[in-house]
């Protein structure tokens, strides 16, 4: 069982890595392509108000997380079409 793990940040190099893995899966015996994105909110962004850090509340954090999950789902559906 061969698996490829791809970190995704929705940049051009990341998209190229995904496309490469999809192309490779057509020619190799791959069983899984796993996409993952890192979602991290620093402690300072949550509690420390300053000009450098926007103070986020829980609703803003959940919106960002949902947006990221939506992008991953969209990418997943595009991959499954190929």
Protein Blocks (a to p, Z undefined) as FASTA:
>chain_A
ZZdddddehiaklmmmmmmmmmmmmmmccfbdcddddddddfklmmmgcfkbccddfklm
mmmmmmmmmmmmmmmmmmmmZZ
